[in-house]
Amino acid sequence: MAATDDDRAYVDHPLLVPEVIERREYQRRLADTASEDHTLVCLPTGLGKTTVSLLVTADRLHEVGGTALFLAPTKPLVQQHAAFYREALTVPDDAITVFTGEVRPDDRADLWTESRVVIATPQVVENDLIGGRISLADVTHLTFDECHRATGDYAYVYIAERYHADAEAPLVTGMSASPGGDEEAIMTVCENLGLHEVAVMTEDDADVAEYTHDTDVEWERVTLPDTILEIRDAINEVIVDRLETLKELGVTNTTSPDLSQRDLNRMRGQLQDLIDADQSEGYEGMSVHAEVMKLRRAVELAETQSVESLRRYFERQRNAARASGASKASQRLVAEPKVRDAMRTAEEFDDLHPKFRQTRVLLAQTLGIGGGERVIVFTESRDTAEALTDFLSESFDVQRFVGQGDKDGSDGMTQKEQGETLDAFRAGEFEVLVSTSVAEEGLDVPEVDLVLFYEPVPTAIRSIQRKGRTGRQEEGRVVVLMAEDTRDEAFFWISRRREQEMEDELAKLKGVADEMAAELDDGQTALDSFDDESSAGDEGGSAAEADGGASAQPGLAQFGSADDGSGSTDDDGVVATAEGDDEGVEIVVDQRELDSAIARDLSTREGVETRLETLSVGDYVVSDRVAVERKTVSDFLDTLTGGDRSLFEQVGDLSRHYARPVVLLEGEGLYEERNVHPDAIRGALASLSVDFGVSVLRTEGEADTADLLAVLAKREQTTSDRAVSVHGEKSAKTLDEQQEYVVGAIADIGPVTARSLLEHFGSVEAVMTAREEDLLAVDGVGEVTADRIRTVVGSDYD
């Protein structure tokens, strides 16, 4: 690649717009490494990780073709990266597509086939893969931005698994300024994304140093006024009292209100053990624990945020306590006299938190005396962000930058509003941006003269992300406000320790990158073997396998066989079709089931395709006659203990649409989990089977559920040659069934009451003409039901 321009060298490439991408040797070297293998790219914030990915994408599209997919965790980041790619690539703008939840699923399916570059949020791509709307087969470069998120159930992990399994010519680039706090965390990210190489550049590298400047962190201490300390101490007294209760339960040895979050988490685990052992004290303790968590949040707001934030929090707690179904923890909290006194004190407090004044002083020094142009103020609390914006607007030109609206009713910002705000900040239309964490990760906020932390950040990743907003072009300033003798000081020390650990780990990572890469190569079998997983059977082979194919029990064998013995069963319990037979099965999944891992699991299985729908009945459909309603043991028991009859209504709908409805009970401890009499549980199961004609099946967990659904689909679609229909195709009803259906449809009274009415009156006609007093004589029919029947039958049709 040749450099041009006498003053500044630019990257020359057939797919890059001339004189747009400045040539930096460290970016080119990182891109060369990432072009050769699946690579983790570590580079300090603000030094162009996205440019590294862009260079790799340009090379892949030019040399291999196909489509490039770029994933970023938030909508603002997606929009930002799309704008950069459209500016830098010679690819037509309409071939660079944005995929977020605001684009209709059907439109995404069409746009996917027309795009050369897709920039998307991971949740959207995950849903489209599960729903079978897109394929990763032709994706030749996949970028995971802020890849440190690739842990647990985050969508990055699933997408990486699918990509390595489905892509014909895969190449993965993971990007992060802060991939993890230790080698184990970094290795986890690499293994989850299938990364084989680690490429690290730090600010100590000569190529990088010329583009960075030192950013010293200053700590400004503030002293809390007596009134705020009184509010805090009053709430802490209640915390001590509640911890005494928990101490009596044996789940804590301390009653100090300053106990750590780790202690609280451990306490919660012990309480859950009591609940699992069916001890009522566990439920009582869990409610007290929830109250302690709420009280601690109130103390944190008083100490580290603002009294205004505390007032808003108290108001939300009052509203929650008044709402129907309010928790006992919320009700006790607002009824506690000491808390009520603290509420009144907060309402009467007409002064400012000292952090507000210190913020104003620092901004005046930077923008006034110092002649600066732009400042960012970060805070953890949206309430504080809104209060700070109002306060600072009296002296400066300020705008807030927050995420979308939250569950507490706080006004948020749309994606469009966020973009417009950042554009105005870059253009110098205002001088102070007050932001919550939405601007921390990777967002291209312009260089600023001061980054002010309203409170310390107790995680290395977030602190590093924030400090990356300054010190790019010239020396910047970072100031952190810290309230003395509060949680701020604890977070300060945690932050200092974790940041040092991160710096040490990155330096170590750079030094042993080759060694780690070799270790990663040895551990990639899980990802690299997705596309050729197979199994000739397990130790528990059938009699047919033992004697060369002559099965002694053909009837039983058919339950696992889709092709009369010519197929084999893989490790997932799914029947694989015979060689050369491309026939697969489809399972329709309700959108609301995406909260579980079942759909993701099914979508990764060979021979199983998943399709997402918003189903009117059931959670899974495997044929025109079989639909499955999935209930965890907890959900099922809720219907027995909470008076919620929705399960039986759902099952009634299911049985009216599908000839072979299935209720699947998932989980263990059906008779042990709750204090419910076993006969009540048996009665409910009997009702499902006898009254509704439903098959009730049990599974141990989500993996077992996925296995069972796959087998059901194979048996229905391959063995029985049934089609999949989300509307069902109920088989022809007997005369009795038709009569029950007609009567059951009256005011949705259901099949049980319908049978009682028909048995009592003898015919549909007699039910329809019965007087209300006669209806009341039927077992199970009360005044409300009788009135509804007469209203439906006797009212004029409008």
N, C-alpha and C positions, 0 to 999 in steps of 0.2 A: 504494500500500500504506500503510495507516494505522498509526500507532504508538499503543499503549495503555500503561496502567500509569503512575501518577504518578512512581514512582521509576526505572523502567527501561522503555524503549520496546521493544516486540517486533514482529516481522514478522507482519502479518495477511494471510493467504492462504487460499483455500478448501481447499487440500490440505495446509496446515500446521497442526499441533496448536497451539492458542492458548498464548501465553506460554511457548514453548519456545525459539524462535530469537530471540536478542537482536538488535535492529536496530542494525547498524553501517553507517554511510554508505559506507565504503570497500568493504564487501562488496556492498552493493546496487549501487554504481556498476560494480564489476567484473562482477556478474551481468547488469546491463543490457547491457554490451558483449558478454558471452558469449552472450546470448540472440539477438543480431542476426546473428552470423556465427561461423564456426569460429575459436576463440580460444585462444591460449596465455595462461593466467593465472599470473603470477609474484607470489608473496606470501611473505614470510618465514615460516619454520616457526612453528607455534603460533598463527597469526593467522586461521585458519579458512578455508583453501582449500576444504575439504570443504563448508562451509556455502555458499560461492559456487556450487559445483556443485549442491548441494541446491536452492538458489533457482531455478537454471536448469531443473532437472528438474521442479520443481513447476510452473513456468510452462508448460513444454512439455507435460506430461501434461494440464494443465488446458485449454490452448488448442488443442493439436494432437491429443492422445491418443496411442495407440500404447504402446510399451514403452520404458523407460529402461534402459540398460546401463552399469554402473559397473565399471571394471576396476582392480584393485590388484595389485601384484606378489607379495604373500605372503598366505598363509592367515590369519595373525593380523590383517593389515590388512583383509582381506575381512570377517572376523567383526566387527571394530570398526566398519567403515562400515555393515554391515547393522544392527547394534544402534542406531547413530545414526539411520539412515533410519527404522527402525521406531518409534523414539521421536518423531521429528519429523514424519513424514508421517501424514496421516489414512487413507492406503491401508491396507487390512487386512494384518496381519502375514504371513498366509500367501500374500499376493500380492507380498511382498518376499522374493525367493528367493536363496539362497546357492548358487553353483556352484563347487565345488572338486573335486579328484580323488577325494575321499571319497564323492561322490555318483555312483551308477552311471550310465553313459552313457544307458541306456534311460530311466532315471528323469529325467535332465536333459531329454531330448527331450519328455517329457510335461509336466514342470514349466514348460518354456519357454513353452508355449502358454497356461498358466494365470497367468503372472506379469505384473505391471505394472512391477516393478523387479527387475532381476537384477544381483547384485553377485558378481563372479567373478574368479578368477585368469585371466590371459590365455592360458596354455597350454591350459586346459580349453576355453575358447571357440574357440581355434584348432583344436583337435582336433575339436570338434563341427561347426565350419564345413567342415573338410576331409571329415569323415564324412557330411555332409549331414543331420545331426540337427537343426540349427537354421537359421533364416533371419534375416537382419538387415533384411529388407524393412520391417518395421513398427517398427523402433527409431527413435525420434524424438530421442533424446539419448544420446550416447555420451561417457562421461568416461574419460580416461586419467589415473589418479593416478600421481604420480612419473614424469611423461612424459619426463623426461630419458633414460629407458631406451630410447626409441624409435629405436634405431640398429641397423645390421647386420641380423642374422637374428632379432632379438627379436620375439616374437609380436605386440607392438603394431603393428609395421610391416605385417604381413600383414593383421591385423584391420582396420586403417584402410583399406587398399586394398580389401578386400571391402566394407566399410561404404559407402564413397563410390560403389562400383559398384552395390550391391544396394539400399540404403535409398531409400525413396520420398521421405522428407522428412528428410534427414540434418542433424544439428548435432553438432559435435565440440567438447569442451572438454578441453584439456590442462592439467594442473596440476603445478607444481613450485616449490619454494623455490629451486632451483638448476638451471636448465635447461641450463647448459653453461658451459665455461670461456672461450669466446670467441664472437664473432658467428657464425663458421662453424658451430660446434657447435649453436648455438641455431637457426640457419637449417635445419640438417639435420633437427633434431627437428620443426620446423614443416612442412617439406616432406614428411617421412615420414608425418606425421599429417594432412596436408591442412589446416593451419591458416592462416587469412588475416589474422587480427588478433593483436596482442600487447598485452596489458593488464598493466601493471606497477605495483605499489605497493611502496614501500620504507619503512623505519622513519623516514625523513626526512619523509614525507608527514604533514601535520597530522592527518588523520583516523586515521592508523595510530599516530602517536607516543603518544597517550594510552593505548594498550593494550600498550605495550612498555616495557622498562626496559633500561638498559645492562648488558651482560654482559661484563665485562673478563676477559681470559684471563691467568692466571698460569702461569708456567713454573717448575717445581720441578726443580732439578738434583740428581742423585744420583751418588755415586761408587762404582764397582764395586770389590769386594774383590779382593785379589791372586789368590785361587784361581780366581775366574771369569775373570780376565784370562789366567791360565795355560791354562785350557781353551780360551779363544778363540784364543790365540796358537798352540797346538798344532794346532788345526784349520786356522788360516790358513796354517801352513807346508805342509800338504797341498794346500791350494788353490793356493799358489804353484807347487808341484811340478806339479800337473795343468795349470796355465796355461802352464808351460814346454812341455809336450807340445803344447798347442794352438798355441803360438807357433811351434813347429817346423813345424806344418802351414800356417802362414801366415795364420791367421784372427784373430790378435790381435797387437798390438805391446806389450802390457803384461802383467806378471805380478803386478800389485798385487791383493791380495785384496779391496780396497775398490772394485773397478771397478763401474760402474753397471749396473742392469738393462738399460738401453738398449744398453750395450756387449755384454752377454751375448746379447741378442736379435739384434743385428747379427752376432755370432759364429755363432749358430745358423743364420742365413740363409746365411752363407758355407759352412758345413758342408753345408747342404742342397744348395747349388749343386754341391759336390763329389760328393754322392750322385747328383744328377741327371746328372752327367757320367760316372757309372758308375765313380768312383774309390773304391777300397776304403778309402782313408784317411778318407773322409767318414763312414763307419759307425763307424770307430774313434774319430774325433773327436767324433761325436755321443754316444757312450757316455761319453767323458771329460767332455764338457759336462754331461751329466746328473748325473755325480758331483759336479761343481763346484756345480751348483744345490743338490744335497742338502747339501753341506758348508756352503754359504752359509746355508742355512736353519738348520743347527745353530748357526752363529755368531750368527745373529740371535736365536735363542731364548736362548742363553747371555747375550748382552749386554742384551737388552731385555725379556725375559719372566721366566723363572725357571729355576733349575737343575732343578726338578721337571719343567717342560715339556721341558727338554732330555733328561732321563732317559727320559721317555715316548717322545720322538722316537727316541732311540737304540734303545729296545726294539722299536719298530715296524720300524726298519731291520734289526735282527737277524732278526726274524720274516720280513720280506720276503726277506732273503737266503737263508733256509732253505727257503722255499716252492718248490714245483716251478715251473719256468719262470722263476726269479728272473733279473733283469737282471744283466749283468756289472757295471754301475755299483754296484748294491746290494752285490754280493758283494765287489767291491774295497774299497768303503767300510768295511765291517765287518772286513775282513781287514787293513787298513792299521794298522801298529803304533802310529803316533802317534794315530790315531783311537781305537784300543783303550785307549791310555793316558788319553785325554780321557774316555772312557767310565768308566774306573775312578775317575778323579778326581771325576767327577760323582756316581758312586754313593757315594763316601766323604764328599762334602761335606754336612755336617749343619747348615749355617747357612742363613739366608734371603737371598734377593735383597734389596738395600736398598730396592727399590720396595715390597716388602711392608710393611716397617716404616713407610715414609713414608705409605703408604696408611692404615695404622692411625692414625698421628698426625693426618692430615687429617680422618679420620672422627671422631676424638675431639674435635677442635676444633669441628667443625660440629655434631655431635649432642649433645656434652656441654657444653662451654664456651659454644658459640654458641646452644644451645637449639633447634637445627634438628630437623626431623622426618624428612626423607627425603633419601637420597643415591643416585645411580646411579654405578657404576663400570663403565666400558667397557674392554674389552680385545679385541685381535685374535685371541687364541688361546683355544680352548676348554679346553685343558689348564690354561692360566693361570686361566681363569674358575673351573674346578673347584677348583684349589689355593687360590685366593684366598678362595673361599667357605668352604672348610674352615678356613683360617687366621683369617679375620675373624669366623667364628662363635664363636670363643673369647671375643670381647669385645662383639659386636653381634648383633642379630637380622637374619640375612642369608639371602637366597635367590638362587639363580642363575637366569638367564634365557638359554637357548640354543636353537638350532634343533633339528631332528630328528637322529636318530642318523646318524653318518657312516660312511664306508667303512672307517675304521680301528677301528670297533667301539666308539667312544665313545658312552656313553649320552646320548641327546638328550631332548627334551621333545615330547610330542604337542601338537597344536593345543589340545586341551582343557586340558592342563596349563599351557600358555602363558597361556591366557585366565584360568584360575583364579589363576595367580601374579600377573598384572597386577591382577586384581580385588582380591586381598588387599593388594597394594602401595598401590592407591588408597585402600583402606579403612583404611590405617594399621596393618595387622596385622603388618608387619615394617618395618624402617627402612632397609635397604640392599639394593639390587638390583645384583647383579654380572652384567653382560650382555655377550654378544658382539654382533656387528653386526646381529643380528636385530631389535634394538629401535631401530635408527638411523632408518630411513626412515618418517616419518609416523606411527608408532605412537603412540597417544594415551596416553603415559606421563604421569602427573600431574606438576604443577609440583614441582620439587625444590630443595633448598637448595644442593646441590653436584652438579655433574657432574665426575667425575674421569676423565681420560683416562689409562689406564695407560701408554700410549705415544702419540706424535704420530701423526696420521693424514695420510698424504701425498696426500690428494685433497681439493679444496675442497668437493666435494659432500658427502662423508661428514662432514667436520668441521662444516660448517654444519648438517647434519641433527642432529648430536649436540648442538651448542650450543643448538639450538632447544628442548631439553628443560628449560631453565631460563630465568629472567628473564621469565616471562610475566606474573605478577601482581605481583611485587616484585623487587627487585634479587637476582640470583642470582650464583653463583660458579662459574667454570670453571677447573679446575687441570689442567695437563698435566705428567706426570712425564717426565723426560728423563735418560737415562743419559749421562754425559759421555763424549766421545770415542768414540761408537758411532754406529750407523746412526740412532739416535734424533735426533741433531743434524742429520743430512742431511734426514731427514723433516721436522724442525722448519722448516728453511729452505724446503723445497719447499712445505709447508703454508702458511707465511706468504705466499709469493709467489703461490700459486694462489688463496688466499682473497682477496688484494688484487685479483688479476685478476678474480675473480668479482664482487666488489663494484663494481669499475670498470665491468665489462661490464654489470651490471644497471643501474647509473646511466646508462650510455650507451644501453642498451636502452630505458630509460624516456624518454630524451631524443629518440630517433629511432624511437619505436614506430610512428608514422604512416608514416615513410619505409620501415621494414622491412615494414610491412603492404602497402604498395604494391608492394614488391619481391616479396613472397610471392604477391600476386595475379597477378603476371606469370609466376610460375614454377609454377603449379599445374596446368598442362595434363595432366601425367601422371596425377594423381589425378582431376581433374574429368572426364576423357574416358574413364574406365573403362567407362561404360555405353553409349558409342556408338562404340567402336572398330570400324572396318570397313576392309576393303581390297578393291579390285576386282581385285587380282592384283598381280604384281610384274613386273620387267623381263623375267624369264625366262618369259614367257607361253607357253602351248602353241600348237601349230599350229592347233588348233581356234579359239583366240581370234583368230589372225591372219586366218583365212579365213571368219570369220563363223559358226563353229560346226561346220563339217565337219571332223571329226578324222580324220587319216590313220592314227592308231594307237589305235583304241578300246581295245585290250587294255591298253596302258600307261596310258591316261587313266583307266581304271577304278580304278587303284591310288589315285588321289587324289580320286575322285569318288564321292559317296554317292548321287547321284540322276541318273545317266545324263546328265550335262551340265547339269542345271538348277540346280546349286549353284555356288558360287565358293569359292576358297581364301583364307583370311585370312592375316594376317602370321605366325600361329603354325603354319602348315602344317595347320590343321584345316579340314576341309571345312565350309563354312556351308551350311545347308539353304536351299532356295528360299524366297522371301518367302511368308509365310503357313504354312509348314511348321514346326511347333513341335517336331518330333522331335529329341531329343538322344540322347547316349550316356552310359553309366555305366561307370566303372572302379572296381573293388574294389581297395583298397589295404591291404596288410598293416600292422598297427599299428607294426611295427618299422621300417618305411620312413619314419617321420616324422622320422628324423634327417637325411634329405636334404630338399632344397627341391622335389622333384619333385611330391609330392602337393599342396603349396601352389600350385605353378605350375598344375597341372591344374585345381584347384578354382576358379581365377580365370578360366578360359576359358569363353567363351560356348558353349553346346551340349554342355558336358562336366560331368557330375555325378560326384563322388567319394563312395565309401562306405568307411568303415573297418571292417575285420574282423580277427580273429586267424586268419590263414589257416594251414591245416595243410600246404599245399604252395604254393610260388610266392610271389612278392612282389606281383604284380599279376594280376588276372583281367579279361579283356576280353570273354570269351564263354564258352559252355559247352564249347568245345573248345580255346581258346587261353588259356594262362596263361604268365606271364613270370617267370623267375628272373633278377634283376638282380645282376650282379657288377661291381664296379669292376676295373680292370686289376690293381690291387694285390691285391685279394681273390683274383682268379683265380690270380695267380702264387703267392700264399701256399699254395694247394692243391698246387702243384707243388714248392715248396721246403720246405714244413714237414711234409710227410707227412700233411696233413689231407685226408681223402677225403670230407669232408662234401658238397662240391659234387656229386660223382657219386652219392652217396646221395640228395641233394635232387633231382637230375635224374631218377634212377630213379623216385622217388615221383611226380614231375611227369609223366613219360611214362606211368605207370600210370593216372593220373587224367584226363589231357587228351590228346585225339587230336592236337593241334598244339602241342606244348610249344615254348617259345622260351627260349633263354638269351641274355641281352642283356649284352654286354661294353661297359662304359662307361669312356671315357678313352683317352688316347693313350699311346704308348710301350710297346706290348705286347711288342715284341722288344728294347726298349732299357732299360726301367726296372730290370730285375734281371739278375743274371749267370746267366741261364738259357739253355741252348742252344736256338736257334730250333726245332730239330727236336722237342725235348721239348714246346714250346708247340704246334707243329703236330700232334704226336701226340695231345695232349689235346683239341684242337679236332676232330680226326678221330674220336676216340672218342665225343665228344658227338654228332656228326652220324651216324656209321655205327652205333655200338653202341647208342645210345639213341634214334636217330631224332629228334634235336632240331635245330631251326633255330637257328643261332648268328648273331646280328646285332650290329653294332658301332655305337656312338654316341660322339660327341666329349666329351660332358659331360652334366650334369643337364638342361640346357635341351633338348638334342638328344634325350635319353631321353624327356622329356615330349612332345616333338613326335611321336616315333615311337609312343609308347603311344596318343596321341590318334588318330593315323592308323589304327593297328591296331583300336582300338575302333570307329571310324567304319566301317571296311571290314567288320568282323565283324557289327556290330549293324545298320547301315543298309543296306549293299550286300548282305550275305549273310543278313540278317534272323535273326541268331542271338541267343539269349537269354544273359544272364549267369548263370553258376552257379558258386558257390564250391566246389561238390563235383565239378564236372566232369561230362562226359558223353562218355566215350570211345566212339568209334565202334565198330561191331561188328568184333571181331578176326578175322583169318584163323585157320585151324586152326593154322598155325605159331605165330602170336602167342599163341593160347590155350595151346598147349603150353609155350612159353617163359614165359608168365605163371605157370602152375602150378608149374613147376620153379623158377623164379626166386623164388617166394614161400617156398620151403623155407629156413628159417633166414635169410631175407633175403639170399640169396646173389647176387641181382641178375641182370640179363639177360645179361651177358657170360658168366658161368660157366654159366648155364642153357643157352646155345647150345652151349657146349663139351660139356656132359653129354649133350645130345640128339644132337649129332653123333656122339659116341662110342658111346652105347648104342642109339640109333635110335628110342626111344619113351619116353614118360613112365613107362609101367609098368616098363620095364627099368631106368630110373634109380631108381625107388622100391625095387626089389628087389635092387639091386646091393650086393655086399658092400663093406666098407670098403676092403679091399686093391684091389678093382677100381676104386673111386672114385679112389683115389690115382693110378691110371694116367692119369687125365684131365688134360690140360693146364690149369694154373691151379687145380687142387684140391690143397690140402695136407692135412696131418693134422687141423688144426683144423676146416677146412671139411668134410672127410669125416666126422669125428666128429659135427659138428653135424647133418649130413644124416641120419646113421643114428639119432641121438638123436630127431630130430623124427619121422622115418618109423617107427621101431621102438618108440617108447615108448607105454605104455598111456595112453589118454585118461582124465584125472581130471575 
